[in-house]
Amino acid sequence: MTTVLSASGLTRRFGDRTVLDGVDLDVLPGRMTGFVGANGAGKTTTMRILLGVLAPSAGEVRWDGRPVSAADRRAFGYMPEERGLYPKQHVAEQLVHFGRLHGMSRPAAERAVADLLERLDLVPHADDKLESLSLGNQQRAQIAAALVHSPTALVLDEPFSGLDPLAVDAMAGLLRDEVARGVPVLFSSHQLDLVERLCDDVVVLAQGRRVAGGTVEELRSGGTVRLRLQVAAPSGAPSHGADLGWVRDVPGVEVADVDGAGALFVAVEPGAEQRVLAEALRRGPVTSFAPVVPPLSEIFREVVR
């Protein structure tokens, strides 16, 4: 499978208010794409347009390089932010029903449901009404509904919300399996550490516009590079006995923090980092000198300012 789910120039207006403004997006086959942004950034609106729940005011959604059709969308798996299962129906019964709605035979749907219930640790709840389950187990049942028909693409709005760590691991395992068979997977989340751990690609929205995108490594390389200098404390002195205040006086350097034998800084002029290192070596032993890898949360804060 080499099919790409893509969008170009997606715009959505509600009256005079523009909530989505020219968003471009590619969800690549066999890759997991994280969709992040503050509340109201436009993530849910984008996902609803991808699935055909909303029509764009402008722009286009494409599948396999052509305009997406209703038949294409029926083969997608979708997990909406407002969960869509029936609270008074039994779990297995309604999952089979969803499989049948996607054109599966009853035996095929029953086999798929049995497998998903096993993998999501929901077998003991197969005959329970959905409303009797914990919120975490209701969430597991919801993802099962999105996966039951072996979707050609997955679009998931906050799929990890409210899950405990074990349920997160189970959900992540299922999504990795989908990626392994070549499915494009897009999910939104406010849990940036989870996005960083799971995703191949990340797209960042702010106020309805795409403000950054690429792999996590690409986002890191495009941001501010900070360096940490660590030196040995004077003989017989504690680590906080070293004095690195001199780093502030090096031309072309912006210091973020000086803490005893360590300093965190940004070189704002070419070669400034080498001046810091040369001066540190002149003064004594250097134990480490390396760039600091920023977490996705820090990158996010930087690009949405």
N, C-alpha and C positions, 0 to 999 in steps of 0.2 A: 504494500500500500504506500503510495507516494502523494496522497491527496492533501492539499493545504486548505484550511479554512481561513479565509482572509476577508478583510474589510478595508475599504478605502473611502476617505472623506466623510465618514459617518457623522451626520449632524441631526440633532433632534431639538425641535422647538416646541414649547408648550405656550401658545399665545405669544407674548413678547419676550418670554424667557428662553434663552438658549441653554440647554442642559448638557448638550454634547456638541462639540465644535470641531469638525474636520478630523476625526480620529481615524488613524490607520492602524491596522492590526494584522499580523500573520501568526496563525497557530500551526506550527509545523508538525508533520507526521512523526510519530515516535518520539515526541518531546513534550515535556510538561511546561506549560507557560503560566506563570503567576501573574495575576492581575491585581494591582494594589493601588490604593488611593484613599484619601480621607472619606468620611461619610459625605455623600452628596457630590463626589467627584465625577460620577457618571458611569461607574462600573456596571451596576444592575441594568441601567438603560441600554448600555452597549450589548450586554448579554441577551436582553430581550429582543433587540433588533436582530442579533445573529440567529436567534431561534424563530423569528417571525412573529413573536408576540406583539411587538411594536413595529410600525413602519418608520423608516427614517424620513426626515424632512429633506435630506440630501445624502448622497453617497450610495455605496453598493456593497453587498455581501456576495462573495464568490466562493465556489466550491469546485475544486479540480479545474480552476482557471476560467470558469464560466459562471454566469449568474446563478445563485443557489435557487433550487426549486422546492416546492412543497414536498415532493417525494424525497429529496435529499434531506430535508429537515426532519422528516418522520423517522429517518434512520439515526438521527443524533440522539444522544442521551443528555437530558437536561435535569438539573437539580435547582429549582428556584429558591430564592431567599425565603419566600413564603411557602412553606412546605405544602405539598399537594396530595398527600395520601388521605384516606378516609378513616377518621378516628374510630368509628364504630364497626369497621370491618376487620376480620381476622388477617393477620400479617401475610401468611402464605397465600391465602385466597386472593387477596388483592394484588399481590405481586404476579401471580399467574394471570390475573385479569389484565394487568399492564402488558405482560408479554404477548397476550392474545391481541391486544389493541395494536401491537406492532407487527402483527401478521404471523406470529408463531403458532404452530399447532399446540394443542393442549399438552401432549406428552413432552414436546420440546420445551415448552414453558415450565412445566413441572420439574423437569431435569435441571434447567437453569436455576430455578428458584431454590431447589434443594442444595445445589452447589453453593449458591450465594449465602444461604442461611448458615451453612456449615462454616464458610470462610469468615463470616461476620459474627460468629458465635451467637446466632439467633435461633438455632434449632429448638431450644426449650420454649421459645415464644412463638413458634410457627402458628399455633392455633389460638393465640391470645389476640384480643382486640388491640388495635394500635394505641388507643387512649390509655390502656392499662400499663403500657411500657414506660420506662424512664425516658427522659428527653434524649439521653445518649443513644438508647436503643431505637427510639423513633428515628433518630438521625441515621442510624445504620440501615434501617428499613428503607429510608428515603433514597440512600445511595444505591441500594439493591434495585429499586425501581428504575433508576437511571441506567443500570448496567444489564438488566435482565435480557435484553434483546441483542446483546453484543453490538453496541453502537459503533457507528463509523467515526464519530467524533463525540467528545464529552465537553459540556459546558456546565460548570458547577459554581453556584453562587454561595460562598461561605460554607463549603462542605464540612469543614472541621470545627465549626462553631459549636461549643458546648460539649465537645468530646473529651473523655478522659484520655490519659496517655496511651493506654492499651488500645482503646478504640481508634485513636489517631494512627497508631502503628498498623492496625488492621486495614483502615481506610487507605493509608499510604501504600500498603502492599497491593491492594486491589488496583490502585491507579498505576502503579509501576507495571503490573501485569498488562494493563491496557496499553500503556506506552510500548511495552515489549512487542506487542503484536501490531505496532505501527499506527496506533490511534492518536490523532491530535487531541491533547487534553488542555483545557483552559479552566483555571479556577481562581476565584477571588478569595482574598483572605486578609484580615487585619493582623494575623499572626506572622510577622515578617521573618522571625527565626525559622518558622516552618517552611515558608516560601523559599528562603535561602537554602534550606536543607534539601528540599524536594525538587525544585524547579531547574530546568535547563535554561529557560528564558524568563525574563520579567518585563512587564509593561507597566509604566507608572502614569496614572492620570491625576490631574489637578484642575479643579474648576472646569471640568468638561473637555480638557485638552490633554493630549499625550505630551508629557514633558520629558520622558526618558524611556528607553527600551533597549533590549539586548540581553546578552548573557550577564550573569552576576559579575563575572570577571571583566567584561566590557564596561559595565557601569562603574566598577571600582576604578578601572584605568582612566575613565573620563572625569573622575572627581578629583578632589584635592588630595595629594599624596602627603601623608604625614610620616615623619621619621622619628624613631626613638633611639636616643643615645644612652647607653648605660656604661658607667665607668666604675672602676674599683675604688672603694673607699680608701682613704689613707690608712696605712698600717696601724692596727690597733684601734681604729675608730669604727663606730657602727656605720652601716650603709648610709644612714641619713647625715653622716658627718661630711660627705663630699659636698663641694660647693660648685654647682654648675650655673650660677648666676651669670657668668661671663658669656653664656650662649646668647643672651639677650643683646649683647654688644656686637655680635658678628653681623656685618653688613649683609642684607638680602635675606634675613631670617625673621620669621614671625613665630614667637614661642607660645605654645599652647599651655605648657605646664612644666614646671621644674620641681622635682620632688627628690631631695637628697641626691643620690647618685644617678638619677635618671632625668632625662629631659625629653619632652615631646615638642617637635617643632615642624614648621613648613618652610621649605626653601622657596622664596618668591623670586629669586634671581638665579639664573644658571650658574652652577658651580658653588653656590652658597653652602650646600651640604658638604662639599669637599673641604671647604674652609673650616667648618665646624669639626669635621673629623680630624683634620691636620692639627688644629689647636688642641683638641682633646688628647691626641697622641703625644703632643709636646708636653702636656701637663702630667701624663701618667698612663697606666694601662686602661684600655678600652675593652670592656667585656662583651658588648654587643652594639651593633649599629645597623639598623634595618628598617625598611618601611613597615608601617603598621597597617594591617589588613582591616579596613573598616567593615563593620557588620552592615547588612542591608538596611537596617533601621536608620543608621547614620546617613547612608547614601540617600535614602528616601527623604529624610529631613532636608538634606542639601538641595535636592532637585525640585522640591515643591515650594521652596521659599519664594 
